[in-house]
Amino acid sequence: MRETWFLFRHFWQADLKAQHGIAGLVLFAVCTVYAAYQVVQGRPEPETWNALAWVILLFTAFNGVSRTLEEDRREVLAYLRTTVQPLHYMLARTLHNVIVLSGLACLVLGFMGLLMGSADLSVSRLIGFALGMMLTAVALGTTLTLLALIAARAGSGFGLTAVLGLPLVLPIVLVSTSLGADLLSGVLLADTWHNFAFLGALAAGSGVFGAVLFPYLWRDA
Amino acid sequence: MTHLQDPTSKGIWAVRIAGILLLVYTFVITFGVPLGPGIEDVHVTALERDGQQAQFELVLQGHATHFDDATTRVFLKRDNHLISATQIRSAGADVLSCLVTLPTAVPAASFDVYVNGKVDGTISYANGFFAAGLDVVEGAPLNRDEGTLDNLYDGDLGFHFPFQPNIMESIRNLMLHVPMWFTMFLLMGISFAQSIRTLRLGGDSGRDLKAVSSVKVGLWFGVLGLLTGSLWARFTWGAWWVDDPQLNGAFVTVMVYAGYLALRGSVQDTKLRARLAAVYNLFGFCLLVVLLMVLPRFTESLHPGKGGNPAFSSYDLDSALRAAFYPAVLGWMILGTWMYAVQLRIERWRTHRAEAQLSKACVPLGMLLVTPTSTSGLDRVFMVDGKMPVVTGVAVIILVGLAIWWVRALNTLNTMKETTSNTPTT
């Protein structure tokens, strides 16, 4: 546990030190929202708003996790391989990605609200939507972390992560879009509760899978 | 050079020959067994009306029916209301016209149309008669022809497939399209098991070759399943592709395994490739189970077996379809595992070749994306004869697809033989 915490702090400090890291992600998210705003020309219909929110989150998430191994310098990675247990590394990586992506999800939602309005959502529904987005970010974070690590081990970058990841995140996208559609169409919160549970289960499931499978990627033998 | 010898024992050949025989049986029964009778369409024309009585002319279009039989009777039915039709005239075996007389106040707006005859038994068309221009009065009296139901014929048909409205003859695709997916799942399951063993053995390349061989063959079956499904969908649901959880799941499955091959293509080191591919395969397979088995059950779906739509098995996988469907699945699966064995030989040979080329992920996905913009002309070709051409089309797609696979495989096997005989043996 201490090791996980130490690694997590290490990733965080590395992010802060290399200023382009987090700032690049924020810039990407903001620019994507702005581009979407330009494309739809003003305040879109709730359905469009919903679709845009999830697609932007998806793109931001891919961009966010694809840096996962790039930022570890070769020497640092070699050092970590010999000293750190793979499970702890995976946990710290996932935690780090999940927190970054949740932050980005809030940023995307806030900036969308600023530019494109909030699709007439009441405050409680807006909080529900934000929760859904953060839960989606968690699920995307756990799934994509493993895939980005596979792609990084294969020696290729963003392209392979997208090829491997896009089909596999589809269950998450399906659940979260239906969650968003439910919230926007005024379905009772209690009736869309199962979607939250689904997202949580998908996040937990892929997290467990990542933790089980990652050690096989880590070892060089 | 043990890897080049065909290790197939006599027992395996017996299974394969049994598989071929099963497939021959499948094709014979798929195209040979007649479809049961059914009503394709009912045309209603309102005739003159005098006071309390209204008269309608019904023209029934049947498929594989025997309307020219003298015992044919027609009646309308809703709950326990029953009206017999009069002046039944048949114009050939599959067109029938008759008259019904109703009071102007009826207890229900629509009635199911039933036909009973000595040969066909009872066939029906749900809501075939709509009481246009009549007043619907709750509990309005309607003369019941009590005697009608007592002496109905049971029908005298041989072995036949059940008639389904809209699906009609294309129900035969059950023996062609559905086993493609069963076979694909079997092969992906083999690949899943082999991937687990790959990881257990720390990136064992022998197991890895088994995993990739079964994925390649499974992907071939998956693409054939998509193409045949697309054709079937066009002439039953009206579109080449519909937004449907089952269809999305199928498409994503093919994408995931195409991604698997893409991942393999980008790693050179054999051991690392074996491990990475195995990890992705395990992860992917589990998410696919979620995507295909869990999520669709919570959503509405056109596709049988999912959502609010019952499976074939629940109401109409009758004895005739069972007798054809289960052997078909077994036959296709044996063919699939045979192709897997051939692919495995090819893969082993490739890895042993000095100039090992990167195997290309050859998936004819382009074919899926090319959908003609205007296809209404195709209706004249495919919608005739109870949609029988759809079945032929599906069979042709599968046979051509498998023929392409076997021609390529046999070519490679030939090259294998040539290169081994040319190699000096010392």
HADDOCK unambig.tbl for C-alpha pairs under 7 A between the chains (distance, minus, plus):
assign (segid A and resid 150 and name CA) (segid B and resid 276 and name CA) 6.17 0.50 0.50
assign (segid A and resid 154 and name CA) (segid B and resid 266 and name CA) 6.52 0.50 0.50
assign (segid A and resid 154 and name CA) (segid B and resid 267 and name CA) 5.40 0.50 0.50
assign (segid A and resid 163 and name CA) (segid B and resid 259 and name CA) 5.78 0.50 0.50
assign (segid A and resid 164 and name CA) (segid B and resid 256 and name CA) 6.80 0.50 0.50
assign (segid A and resid 164 and name CA) (segid B and resid 259 and name CA) 5.23 0.50 0.50
assign (segid A and resid 167 and name CA) (segid B and resid 252 and name CA) 5.49 0.50 0.50
assign (segid A and resid 167 and name CA) (segid B and resid 255 and name CA) 6.24 0.50 0.50
assign (segid A and resid 167 and name CA) (segid B and resid 256 and name CA) 5.73 0.50 0.50
assign (segid A and resid 168 and name CA) (segid B and resid 256 and name CA) 6.92 0.50 0.50
assign (segid A and resid 168 and name CA) (segid B and resid 284 and name CA) 6.66 0.50 0.50
assign (segid A and resid 168 and name CA) (segid B and resid 287 and name CA) 6.72 0.50 0.50
assign (segid A and resid 171 and name CA) (segid B and resid 291 and name CA) 5.89 0.50 0.50
assign (segid A and resid 209 and name CA) (segid B and resid 283 and name CA) 6.95 0.50 0.50
assign (segid A and resid 213 and name CA) (segid B and resid 279 and name CA) 6.18 0.50 0.50
assign (segid A and resid 216 and name CA) (segid B and resid 199 and name CA) 6.88 0.50 0.50
assign (segid A and resid 216 and name CA) (segid B and resid 275 and name CA) 6.75 0.50 0.50
assign (segid A and resid 217 and name CA) (segid B and resid 275 and name CA) 6.73 0.50 0.50
assign (segid A and resid 217 and name CA) (segid B and resid 276 and name CA) 6.47 0.50 0.50
